[in-house]
Protein backbone atom coordinates (compact mmCIF):
# COMPACT_ATOMS: atom_id res chain seq x y z
CA UNK A 1 0.00 0.00 0.00
CA UNK A 2 1.28 3.46 -0.91
CA UNK A 3 0.71 6.19 1.60
CA UNK A 4 0.23 9.82 0.56
CA UNK A 5 3.28 12.00 0.89
CA UNK A 6 3.40 14.37 3.83
CA UNK A 7 3.92 17.95 2.69
CA UNK A 8 5.98 20.48 4.62
CA UNK A 9 2.94 22.09 6.20
CA UNK A 10 1.55 18.77 7.43
CA UNK A 11 4.96 17.74 8.75
CA UNK A 12 5.33 21.04 10.61
CA UNK A 13 1.88 20.64 12.18
CA UNK A 14 2.66 17.07 13.20
CA UNK A 15 5.98 18.13 14.71
CA UNK A 16 4.33 20.94 16.68
CA UNK A 17 1.60 18.58 17.90
CA UNK A 18 4.23 16.20 19.27
CA UNK A 19 6.10 19.12 20.80
CA UNK A 20 2.88 20.22 22.48
CA UNK A 21 2.34 16.77 24.01
CA UNK A 22 5.91 16.80 25.31
CA UNK A 23 5.27 20.05 27.19
CA UNK A 24 3.24 18.28 29.86
CA UNK A 25 5.31 17.11 32.81
CA UNK A 26 4.72 15.99 36.37
CA UNK A 27 5.67 19.51 37.48
CA UNK A 28 3.36 21.11 34.88
CA UNK A 29 0.50 18.66 34.21
CA UNK A 30 -1.80 21.44 32.98
CA UNK A 31 -1.07 24.45 30.75
CA UNK A 32 -3.00 27.45 29.48
CA UNK A 33 -3.13 28.26 25.78
CA UNK A 34 -0.83 31.25 26.32
CA UNK A 35 1.72 29.06 28.09
CA UNK A 36 1.61 26.55 25.22
CA UNK A 37 2.12 29.30 22.64
CA UNK A 38 5.02 30.81 24.61
CA UNK A 39 6.77 27.49 25.21
CA UNK A 40 6.45 26.43 21.56
CA UNK A 41 7.18 29.96 20.33
CA UNK A 42 4.19 29.91 18.00
CA UNK A 43 1.24 32.24 17.48
CA UNK A 44 -1.71 32.00 19.84
CA UNK A 45 -3.98 31.09 16.91
CA UNK A 46 -1.63 28.27 15.85
CA UNK A 47 -1.52 26.93 19.40
CA UNK A 48 -5.32 26.98 19.47
CA UNK A 49 -5.56 25.01 16.20
CA UNK A 50 -3.10 22.41 17.51
CA UNK A 51 -4.98 22.09 20.79
CA UNK A 52 -8.32 21.63 19.01
CA UNK A 53 -6.80 18.96 16.75
CA UNK A 54 -5.40 17.04 19.73
CA UNK A 55 -8.70 17.34 21.59
CA UNK A 56 -10.56 15.87 18.61
CA UNK A 57 -7.96 13.09 18.47
CA UNK A 58 -8.61 12.25 22.11
CA UNK A 59 -5.03 13.04 23.16
CA UNK A 60 -5.65 16.09 25.36
CA UNK A 61 -8.64 17.55 27.17
CA UNK A 62 -9.60 21.10 28.15
CA UNK A 63 -10.58 22.00 31.68
CA UNK A 64 -13.45 24.50 31.10
CA UNK A 65 -13.36 26.11 34.54
CA UNK A 66 -9.59 26.68 34.65
CA UNK A 67 -9.19 27.17 30.88
CA UNK A 68 -6.22 24.81 30.92
CA UNK A 69 -5.26 21.78 28.86
CA UNK A 70 -3.94 18.43 30.09
CA UNK A 71 -3.16 14.98 28.63
CA UNK A 72 -6.20 12.75 28.21
CA UNK A 73 -6.49 9.60 30.32
CA UNK A 74 -5.77 7.54 27.20
CA UNK A 75 -2.26 9.02 27.02
CA UNK A 76 -1.65 8.44 30.72
CA UNK A 77 -2.90 4.86 30.58
CA UNK A 78 -0.68 4.10 27.59
CA UNK A 79 2.32 5.31 29.54
CA UNK A 80 1.36 3.30 32.56
CA UNK A 81 0.73 0.20 30.47
CA UNK A 82 4.13 0.49 28.81
CA UNK A 83 5.79 0.82 32.20
CA UNK A 84 3.88 -2.12 33.62
CA UNK A 85 4.40 -4.57 30.80
CA UNK A 86 8.07 -4.02 30.17
CA UNK A 87 9.55 -3.05 33.49
CA UNK A 88 7.16 -2.97 36.42
CA UNK A 89 6.09 -6.63 36.34
CA UNK A 90 9.67 -7.65 35.69
CA UNK A 91 10.87 -6.29 39.03
CA UNK A 92 7.67 -6.88 40.98
CA UNK A 93 7.25 -10.65 40.82
CA UNK A 94 9.85 -11.68 43.45
CA UNK A 95 8.79 -8.83 45.72
CA UNK A 96 5.13 -9.82 45.44
CA UNK A 97 5.99 -13.42 46.18
CA UNK A 98 7.94 -12.33 49.25
CA UNK A 99 5.01 -10.16 50.38
CA UNK A 100 2.58 -13.07 49.99
CA UNK A 101 4.92 -15.37 51.93
CA UNK A 102 5.27 -12.88 54.78
CA UNK A 103 1.60 -11.89 55.05
CA UNK A 104 -0.08 -15.10 53.94
CA UNK A 105 -2.37 -13.04 51.71
CA UNK A 106 -2.92 -12.55 47.97
CA UNK A 107 -0.77 -9.74 46.48
CA UNK A 108 -1.35 -7.56 43.42
CA UNK A 109 0.25 -4.95 41.20
CA UNK A 110 -2.24 -2.47 39.73
CA UNK A 111 -2.43 0.66 37.58
CA UNK A 112 -5.15 3.12 36.62
CA UNK A 113 -6.83 3.07 33.24
CA UNK A 114 -9.44 5.75 32.75
CA UNK A 115 -11.79 5.52 35.73
CA UNK A 116 -10.87 1.92 36.54
CA UNK A 117 -8.05 0.16 38.34
CA UNK A 118 -6.44 -2.67 36.35
CA UNK A 119 -4.72 -5.64 37.99
CA UNK A 120 -1.51 -6.47 36.15
CA UNK A 121 -0.18 -9.34 38.20
CA UNK A 122 -1.43 -11.47 41.06
CA UNK A 123 0.24 -13.87 43.47
CA UNK A 124 -2.24 -16.08 45.30
CA UNK A 125 -1.71 -17.08 48.90
CA UNK A 126 -1.87 -20.70 50.02
CA UNK A 127 -5.33 -19.92 51.44
CA UNK A 128 -6.81 -17.63 48.77
CA UNK A 129 -10.12 -15.87 49.12
CA UNK A 130 -12.48 -15.44 46.15
CA UNK A 131 -11.62 -12.10 44.56
CA UNK A 132 -12.46 -10.43 41.25
CA UNK A 133 -8.83 -9.44 40.78
CA UNK A 134 -7.27 -11.66 38.14
CA UNK A 135 -4.66 -10.17 35.81
CA UNK A 136 -6.36 -7.84 33.34
CA UNK A 137 -9.44 -7.42 35.53
CA UNK A 138 -10.78 -3.86 35.80
CA UNK A 139 -12.50 -2.78 39.01
CA UNK A 140 -13.83 0.55 40.28
CA UNK A 141 -11.21 2.87 41.72
CA UNK A 142 -13.27 4.36 44.54
CA UNK A 143 -13.90 1.14 46.51
CA UNK A 144 -10.52 -0.61 46.11
CA UNK A 145 -7.42 0.19 48.14
CA UNK A 146 -5.26 -0.36 45.04
CA UNK A 147 -7.22 2.25 43.09
CA UNK A 148 -7.64 4.73 45.93
CA UNK A 149 -3.95 4.85 46.77
CA UNK A 150 -2.93 5.73 43.19
CA UNK A 151 -5.76 8.21 42.71
CA UNK A 152 -4.84 10.04 45.94
CA UNK A 153 -1.68 11.32 44.24
CA UNK A 154 -3.29 12.35 40.93
CA UNK A 155 -4.46 15.81 39.84
CA UNK A 156 -7.74 17.21 41.11
CA UNK A 157 -9.15 16.99 37.59
CA UNK A 158 -8.43 13.25 37.52
CA UNK A 159 -10.07 12.80 40.92
CA UNK A 160 -13.13 14.71 39.74
CA UNK A 161 -13.30 12.50 36.64
CA UNK A 162 -13.59 9.43 38.88
CA UNK A 163 -16.18 11.08 41.12
CA UNK A 164 -18.26 12.17 38.12
CA UNK A 165 -18.16 8.61 36.80
CA UNK A 166 -20.16 7.66 39.89
CA UNK A 167 -19.31 6.42 43.38
CA UNK A 168 -21.59 3.41 43.19
CA UNK A 169 -22.24 1.33 46.30
CA UNK A 170 -20.95 -2.26 46.15
CA UNK A 171 -21.46 -2.94 49.84
CA UNK A 172 -22.87 -0.95 52.77
CA UNK A 173 -19.26 0.14 53.48
CA UNK A 174 -18.57 1.71 50.06
CA UNK A 175 -17.84 5.44 50.16
CA UNK A 176 -20.51 7.07 48.01
CA UNK A 177 -20.25 10.70 49.20
CA UNK A 178 -17.89 12.87 47.13
CA UNK A 179 -16.88 14.94 50.16
CA UNK A 180 -16.16 11.82 52.23
CA UNK A 181 -14.20 10.37 49.32
CA UNK A 182 -12.08 13.53 49.03
CA UNK A 183 -11.37 13.35 52.78
CA UNK A 184 -10.33 9.72 52.40
CA UNK A 185 -7.89 10.59 49.60
CA UNK A 186 -6.39 13.38 51.71
CA UNK A 187 -5.87 10.94 54.58
CA UNK A 188 -4.26 8.42 52.20
CA UNK A 189 -1.75 11.03 50.99
CA UNK A 190 -0.91 11.93 54.58
CA UNK A 191 -0.34 8.36 55.74
CA UNK A 192 1.05 6.85 52.52
CA UNK A 193 -1.26 3.85 52.31
CA UNK A 194 -4.90 2.86 51.88
CA UNK A 195 -7.04 0.35 53.75
CA UNK A 196 -10.32 -0.75 52.17
CA UNK A 197 -12.39 -2.68 54.66
CA UNK A 198 -15.23 -4.51 52.92
CA UNK A 199 -15.82 -1.62 50.48
CA UNK A 200 -15.79 -3.91 47.42
CA UNK A 201 -16.60 -7.33 48.91
CA UNK A 202 -18.20 -8.16 52.25
CA UNK A 203 -15.70 -10.09 54.37
CA UNK A 204 -12.64 -8.88 52.43
CA UNK A 205 -10.10 -6.25 53.50
CA UNK A 206 -7.23 -4.93 51.41
CA UNK A 207 -4.17 -2.74 52.03
CA UNK A 208 -2.30 -0.84 49.30
CA UNK A 209 0.70 1.46 48.98
CA UNK A 210 1.79 3.58 45.98
CA UNK A 211 4.61 2.82 43.57
CA UNK A 212 6.34 5.97 42.32
CA UNK A 213 8.24 6.74 39.14
CA UNK A 214 10.00 10.11 39.14
CA UNK A 215 7.87 11.21 42.11
CA UNK A 216 4.62 10.34 40.31
CA UNK A 217 2.37 7.54 41.58
CA UNK A 218 2.02 5.20 38.60
CA UNK A 219 0.93 1.95 40.25
CA UNK A 220 0.20 0.27 43.55
CA UNK A 221 1.05 -2.89 45.43
CA UNK A 222 -1.66 -4.43 47.58
CA UNK A 223 -2.68 -7.43 49.61
CA UNK A 224 -6.23 -8.70 50.06
CA UNK A 225 -7.73 -11.35 52.28
CA UNK A 226 -10.51 -12.17 54.72
CA UNK A 227 -11.28 -9.48 57.29
CA UNK A 228 -10.92 -12.19 59.92
CA UNK A 229 -7.22 -12.51 58.97
CA UNK A 230 -6.42 -8.88 58.09
CA UNK A 231 -7.71 -7.70 61.43
CA UNK A 232 -6.89 -5.00 63.97
CA UNK A 233 -4.22 -7.08 65.70
CA UNK A 234 -2.27 -7.63 62.46
CA UNK A 235 -3.05 -4.35 60.69
CA UNK A 236 0.05 -2.34 61.63
CA UNK A 237 2.52 -5.09 60.74
CA UNK A 238 0.78 -5.80 57.43
CA UNK A 239 0.70 -2.12 56.48
CA UNK A 240 4.44 -1.92 57.12
CA UNK A 241 5.10 -4.96 54.92
CA UNK A 242 3.01 -3.52 52.06
CA UNK A 243 4.77 -0.15 52.28
CA UNK A 244 8.19 -1.82 52.28
CA UNK A 245 7.22 -3.85 49.19
CA UNK A 246 6.05 -0.68 47.41
CA UNK A 247 9.31 1.07 48.29
CA UNK A 248 11.37 -1.85 46.94
CA UNK A 249 9.44 -1.91 43.66
CA UNK A 250 9.75 1.88 43.36
CA UNK A 251 13.51 1.73 43.82
CA UNK A 252 13.98 -1.18 41.41
CA UNK A 253 11.72 0.34 38.73
CA UNK A 254 13.46 3.72 38.82
CA UNK A 255 16.85 2.05 38.41
CA UNK A 256 15.68 0.18 35.31
CA UNK A 257 13.97 3.07 33.56
Secondary structure, DSSP 8 states (H G I E B T S, - for coil): -------HHHHHHHHHHHHHHHH--STTSEEEHHHHHHHHT--HHHHHHHHHHHHHTTSEEEETTTTEEEE-HHHHHHHHHHHIIIIIHHHHHHHHHHHHHHH-SEEEEEEEETTEEEEEEEE--TT----S--TT-EEESTT-HHHHHHHTTS-HHHHHHHHHH----SSTTS---HHHHHHHHHHHHHHT-EEEESSSSTTEEEEEEEEEETTEEEEEEEEEEETTTS-HHHHHHHHHHHHHHHHHHHHHHHHH-
